Amino acid sequence: MSPLDEIDVHFERLIISGGPGRKSSKGAFLDLVRKVRKAKVSGCPVDVYITDRYVFADASAGQQVGGYSSLIDYLAALELKRESAFNLHLPSWPARSELQKRRDDDLSEAQRIVLRLVGEHFPNAAIQALHQQVRFHDRLYVVRDERSGLSGVFGPSLNGLHDEDIALIGELDDDDLLKRLDGLLTR
């Protein structure tokens, strides 16, 4: 295999979706989550890691709401059920949306809303903070299954899934990357 062929393999699983006048990226993102879950996750997920620092912002940069419902839809796409027991790891370095900055929100109300919504849909979920020393810029959605296998996807912020923005979405499938992530996420 030539170096160029190797590059093509890495880009083979990328999806570009959305854009002005097109559907939002939400459907493509959730379809990829379902596909990866079916192919890579054994049993019920026991840990779900979300590095989206805007997870506590319901409205996107374009002021379209839907971030909170996108979080619930993402967890449902993982085939988590109301009775599922799992750990949901959310960033301890959240960022405020532009709307939250203009209103001078301190994020405590947004955090309460997210905790309430997750509790209503998944009462056996334990919400935990990702460690502050592990700071991610990009949005990774990583799942650990019952056999301790790690898999996941990357994509847009959950609060932007309803936008018409163009989004790049893909599967995390490099074993070295997943081993590195495993060490970072479990500190």
C-alpha positions as CSV (number, residue, x, y, z in Angstrom):
1,M,0.0,0.0,0.0
2,S,1.4,3.4,-1.0
3,P,1.4,6.3,1.5
4,L,-1.3,7.9,-0.5
5,D,-3.5,4.7,-0.2
6,E,-3.0,4.8,3.5
7,I,-4.2,8.4,3.6
8,D,-7.3,7.4,1.6
9,V,-8.1,4.7,4.2
10,H,-8.1,7.3,7.0
11,F,-10.5,9.6,5.1
12,E,-12.7,6.8,3.9
13,R,-14.9,7.0,7.0
14,L,-15.3,10.8,7.1
15,I,-18.6,12.4,6.4
16,I,-19.2,16.0,5.5
17,S,-22.8,17.1,6.1
18,G,-25.0,20.1,6.5
19,G,-24.6,23.5,4.8
20,P,-27.0,26.3,3.9
21,G,-30.3,25.1,2.6
22,R,-29.4,21.5,3.5
23,K,-30.4,19.2,6.4
24,S,-28.6,19.7,9.7
25,S,-25.8,17.3,10.5
26,K,-27.8,15.7,13.3
27,G,-29.1,12.8,11.2
28,A,-25.6,12.0,9.8
29,F,-24.0,12.2,13.2
30,L,-26.5,9.9,14.9
31,D,-26.4,7.5,12.0
32,L,-22.6,7.2,12.4
33,V,-23.0,6.8,16.2
34,R,-25.4,3.9,15.6
35,K,-23.1,2.3,13.0
36,V,-20.1,2.5,15.2
37,R,-22.0,1.3,18.3
38,K,-23.3,-1.7,16.3
39,A,-19.9,-2.6,14.9
40,K,-17.6,-1.9,17.9
41,V,-19.5,-1.8,21.2
42,S,-20.0,-5.1,23.1
43,G,-23.1,-5.1,25.3
44,C,-24.2,-2.0,27.1
45,P,-21.9,1.0,27.2
46,V,-20.6,1.5,30.8
47,D,-18.8,4.8,30.2
48,V,-19.7,7.6,27.9
49,Y,-17.1,10.4,27.5
50,I,-18.1,13.7,25.9
51,T,-15.5,16.4,25.4
52,D,-17.9,19.0,23.9
53,R,-17.1,22.0,26.1
54,Y,-20.4,23.6,24.9
55,V,-22.5,20.7,26.2
56,F,-24.2,23.0,28.7
57,A,-25.3,25.4,26.0
58,D,-28.6,24.6,24.4
59,A,-28.4,27.3,21.7
60,S,-25.8,27.2,18.9
61,A,-23.8,30.2,17.6
62,G,-26.7,30.7,15.2
63,Q,-29.1,30.8,18.2
64,Q,-30.8,27.6,17.1
65,V,-31.8,25.6,20.2
66,G,-31.5,21.8,20.5
67,G,-28.2,21.1,22.3
68,Y,-29.9,19.5,25.3
69,S,-32.2,17.3,23.1
70,S,-29.2,16.4,21.0
71,L,-27.4,15.1,24.1
72,I,-30.4,12.8,24.9
73,D,-30.7,11.7,21.3
74,Y,-26.9,10.9,21.3
75,L,-27.3,8.7,24.4
76,A,-30.4,7.0,22.8
77,A,-28.4,6.4,19.6
78,L,-26.0,4.4,21.8
79,E,-28.9,2.1,22.6
80,L,-29.0,3.2,26.2
81,K,-32.3,2.5,27.7
82,R,-34.1,4.2,30.6
83,E,-32.9,1.4,32.9
84,S,-29.3,1.4,31.7
85,A,-26.6,2.0,34.3
86,F,-23.7,3.9,32.9
87,N,-21.2,6.7,33.8
88,L,-21.6,9.9,31.8
89,H,-18.4,11.9,31.8
90,L,-18.8,15.6,30.9
91,P,-16.1,18.3,30.7
92,S,-15.1,20.2,33.8
93,W,-14.0,23.1,31.5
94,P,-17.3,24.1,30.0
95,A,-17.6,27.1,27.8
96,R,-20.5,29.5,27.6
97,S,-22.3,30.1,24.3
98,E,-22.5,33.7,22.9
99,L,-26.0,33.9,24.2
100,Q,-24.9,32.8,27.7
101,K,-22.1,35.4,27.6
102,R,-24.5,38.2,26.6
103,R,-26.8,37.2,29.5
104,D,-23.8,36.8,31.8
105,D,-25.0,33.2,32.7
106,D,-22.7,31.4,35.1
107,L,-23.6,28.0,33.7
108,S,-25.0,26.7,37.0
109,E,-28.6,26.8,35.7
110,A,-27.6,25.1,32.4
111,Q,-25.8,22.4,34.4
112,R,-28.9,21.8,36.5
113,I,-31.0,21.5,33.3
114,V,-28.6,18.9,31.8
115,L,-28.6,16.9,35.1
116,R,-32.4,17.0,35.3
117,L,-32.8,15.9,31.6
118,V,-30.3,13.1,31.9
119,G,-31.9,12.0,35.1
120,E,-35.4,12.0,33.6
121,H,-34.4,9.9,30.6
122,F,-31.6,7.8,32.2
123,P,-32.2,7.7,36.0
124,N,-29.4,5.2,36.5
125,A,-26.8,7.3,34.9
126,A,-24.0,8.6,37.1
127,I,-22.7,12.0,35.9
128,Q,-19.0,12.6,36.5
129,A,-16.7,15.4,35.5
130,L,-13.8,14.7,33.1
131,H,-10.6,15.8,34.8
132,Q,-9.5,19.4,34.3
133,Q,-5.9,18.5,33.4
134,V,-7.3,16.6,30.4
135,R,-8.5,19.4,28.2
136,F,-9.7,18.7,24.7
137,H,-10.4,21.3,22.0
138,D,-12.3,19.1,19.6
139,R,-15.5,17.2,20.3
140,L,-15.0,13.5,20.9
141,Y,-17.8,11.2,21.8
142,V,-16.2,8.0,23.2
143,V,-17.8,4.9,24.6
144,R,-16.3,2.2,26.8
145,D,-18.2,-1.1,26.7
146,E,-18.5,-4.0,29.1
147,R,-15.3,-5.6,27.8
148,S,-13.4,-2.3,28.4
149,G,-13.2,-1.7,24.6
150,L,-13.0,1.9,23.6
151,S,-14.6,3.3,20.4
152,G,-16.2,6.5,19.3
153,V,-16.8,9.3,16.9
154,F,-15.8,12.9,16.5
155,G,-18.0,15.7,15.2
156,P,-19.7,19.0,15.8
157,S,-20.8,20.4,19.1
158,L,-24.1,18.9,20.3
159,N,-25.7,22.4,20.4
160,G,-24.8,22.9,16.7
161,L,-26.3,19.7,15.3
162,H,-29.5,21.7,14.3
163,D,-27.5,24.3,12.4
164,E,-27.0,24.5,8.6
165,D,-23.2,24.7,9.2
166,I,-21.0,22.3,7.3
167,A,-19.7,19.7,9.8
168,L,-17.0,17.1,9.5
169,I,-17.9,13.8,11.2
170,G,-15.9,10.6,11.5
171,E,-15.1,7.4,13.4
172,L,-12.2,7.2,15.8
173,D,-10.6,4.0,14.5
174,D,-6.9,4.3,15.0
175,D,-5.8,1.8,17.7
176,D,-2.9,4.0,18.9
177,L,-5.2,7.0,19.3
178,L,-7.7,5.0,21.2
179,K,-5.0,3.7,23.6
180,R,-3.8,7.2,24.2
181,L,-7.4,8.4,24.8
182,D,-7.9,5.5,27.2
183,G,-5.0,6.8,29.3
184,L,-6.2,10.4,29.2
185,L,-9.8,9.7,29.9
186,T,-9.3,7.5,32.9
187,R,-6.8,9.6,34.9
